Amino acid sequence: MNFCSECGHPVTVKTPPGDHLPRFVCEHCDAIHYRNPRIITGTVPVAPDGRILLCRRNIEPRKNFWTLPAGFMENGETTVQGALRETDEESMVRGENPVLISVISLPAFDQVHMFYRVDMPDFNYGTTAESNAVDLYHLDDIPWPDIAFRTVERTLKHYLELQTQPFYVLNDHIDI
């Protein structure tokens, strides 16, 4: 950040009084600009026959690798609303009955990834501008070597664990 979004003057990096981290501070209007983690929210869509829906990315990063439908949460929406919106945008699935199954912090990227298990009401799904392929997988057929992100891999493995163990939300972090 070079300029204050409040008044347009140059900002400096310093630790404000009473704070413990350096921040972008405007010495003209005294605005403090905080940089906070971004939330990525998505789903593990489960078809009526128990198969899991995966999307092959049509965008970078990790184009042509498989992922769960997910993306950045928008201002003004809840994490569930964001997850359902992203699921629709990437796979044309209208998920139902969301249940939080994983929260993974990535401090190296200033991100938090949250995934909900959702029911697919039917077998309607399709590709979009963000996904060049969308398909359903039995748990034994997930293309593990071609999974795009470690958070997706960790969430899928947690979902597999949930099939044989009592329910719990994965609260984890990944150091990169």
Helices and strands as residue ranges (DSSP letters): E 11-14, E 23-26, E 32-33, E 38-46, E 52-57, E 66-67, E 70-72, H 79-91, E 96-106, G 107-109, E 111-119, E 131-137, G 139-141, G 144-146, H 150-162, E 170-173
